[in-house]
Amino acid sequence: MNPFEFHNPVRIVFGPGEVARVGALAAKEGTRALIVSYADVSCLGGLIDRIHAALAAAGLAYADHFAATPNPLLSQAEAGVARGRAFGADLVIGVGGGSAMDLAKLVAAGLRYPHPLARMIRFSHADDAQIPPTEALPTLMVPTLPATASEMNPTAVVTDDATLRKSYVWAPDCLYPRVAILDPTLTLSLPPFQTACGAIDAISHVVEPFVFSDAATYGNTDLQDQLQLGVIRALLANLPKVLADPGDVQLRGLMQFGATVGLNGWLTCGVQGWTPMHQMGHVLSSHFRATHGATLACMMLAWMRFFADDPRNARFRRLAREIWGTDDLTAAADRFEDYIARQGVPTRISAFGCSEKDLDALTQGVVDVSFGPDGRLASIPPVTREEVRAIYARAL
Ligand SMILES: [Fe+2]
């Protein structure tokens, strides 16, 4: 493994019913809380009312910014900053899945950011005008959808309304939440589709560092390999169980903490890796409003098939051998596709409404945001414009 530095300061509070502590935990971080959540919070049952009551009982004032949609928009963050500024917020509470939590982070940083908010985002890897945030209000997260691990990492994903560019801000100095309450009872009523897409997203967060961390670059990665394989196996094995028994709080807790571990940085210490599948998936989400986890299902399968015979894809062959019991990546992709389809998740981008005529625009979207100064998408192997198009075509 390569040298690394790891510091994850998030206080994780895990357990059924722990959300009852939100008032007391929030009171340690601030006195005026801006609650950031979905535009339509009815999907959260009475959770917002419970949080309001808990905050009031703990002596906090609060205001709401209910704006997040799947694939949250820069304009939603700008409106949240204005709302938080008018209210005088000194704490931001994110309630919901990755989109709500990412929006909460953007608002928290935006309230301390001296530039136009768009400058915070890395909308192009090649022409990088980004000014990362260095300060943010403290955040407390109440995740309700296991998937992104936003509750325990310093990343926020956002889409620019005007250009449809979906990108991110990564700021370990200020974007880690202070507290994350992982209460699996909050996930008991998640619909099957969201449950499955969240799990596939979490699996992809571990698959990417596994397949894009080769020995030539990272040396001996056996410890990380075993940790990553364990998380992938646990999520794959337990997703069908939780879909069959959605009220099982132990299974819900396993999926929730599994997703958190999948992208909290622990599994990638010393083996950084690349995320080309996520880069390509983001463009599908921004162009077709496709669910993030479903885009990753499609991209993982297309990647396996496109590079099935490429000698540079040895790490994917290792994964296929470990997980699907075969060195044949095409056969492994067939088995994985069958598994994903049985969980109710799309496996082809045509399911999003995408067809051959869209491939050039999708490819250009990847080039605009994710291509580096070398004119390729960072990956092992690095991917050219023509290959990006061909991988999308393989996913149709
Ligand atoms: Fe993801």
Boltz pocket constraint, residues with backbone or C-beta under 6 A from the ligand:
constraints:
  - pocket:
      binder: B
      contacts: [[A, 147], [A, 148], [A, 201], [A, 202], [A, 205], [A, 278], [A, 292]]
      max_distance: 6.0
